[in-house]
Amino acid sequence: MSFLLACPNCGERSVYEFRSGGEFRQRPPASVSSHEWARYLYIRKNEAGETTEWWYHQLGCRRWFLAVRDTRTNLVKDTYEHD
């Protein structure tokens, strides 16, 4: 399904210009166990509804940014750069 995604640098473009990087999650501190690192790297919620995701503008500015998107409808509420 095609939809439009607004790159914070380049503006609104077809989603086919981008690559999805998966859901955003806070990185754990370096001191956590290997089990916790494995959970961070490989386990995803994959919930239906509003989620914050990483996106990469592959055919544009080649930058990573975050998008708030409803996975049921592909409605993109917001896009912004990560601090």
Secondary structure, 3 states (H helix, E strand, C coil): CCCEEEECCCEEEEHHHCEEEEECCCCCCCCCCHHHHHHHHHCCCCCCCEEEEEEECCCCCCCEEEEEEECCCCCEEEEECCC
